[in-house]
Amino acid sequence: MIRRADAIAIVLARLRDEIVVTANGWISRETCAADDRTENFYMLGSMGLASSIGLGIAIAQPERGVVILDGDGNLLMTLGTLAMVAERKQRNFLHVVLDNEVYGSTGGQRSLTTSVDLDAIARAAGYVHVMRACEPEKIAKAVDDLLRNGGPSFLLIKVAAEADGEAPRVPHDPEEIVDRVRRSLAG
């Protein structure tokens, strides 16, 4: 099974100037380690809010692509956001969920995605395009297709439960993260 850090690197390699909003914990750390772009908004503690923040950016900047790098535990906390995203029909919204079936940042407790299919929930909520990809070449193709076709789109990537523990903490404080993204959106 693919490592989450490798899946993140594949997704980031497919992007141009899209804004990326990451879930808190390892996803933010691994995203920053893979490609610390000024377009990256790293969540540093608020679990479950990446898709809501990303939706706000997508609504405010409809010509700018917005990619959410979310985790299964984060998404389970705010399932109602799926319905809100689907209802708003933002074509510039790509929701990538890295599902390791555990709460990795808090000790590896099992998440409900061992028996709940988040892609089925996204489809039922009304996302326009929903895909699942787990191998590197299929992940790359899915990201390319979903960015090209418009959304709201949802990509589920099942990843290995264990993290390498090598990604350092995000070196930017919250104010700096906001300022970097704000400058990216303005110019």
Secondary structure, 3 states (H helix, E strand, C coil): CCCHHHHHHHHHHCCCCCEEEECCCHHHHHHHHHCCCCCEEECCCCCCCHHHHHHHHHHHCCCCCEEEEEEHHHHHHCCHHHHHHHHHCCCCEEEEEEECCEEHHHCCEECHHHCCCHHHHHHHHCCCEEEECCCHHHHHHHHHHHHHHCCCEEEEEECCCCCCCCCCCCCCCHHHHHHHHHHHHHC
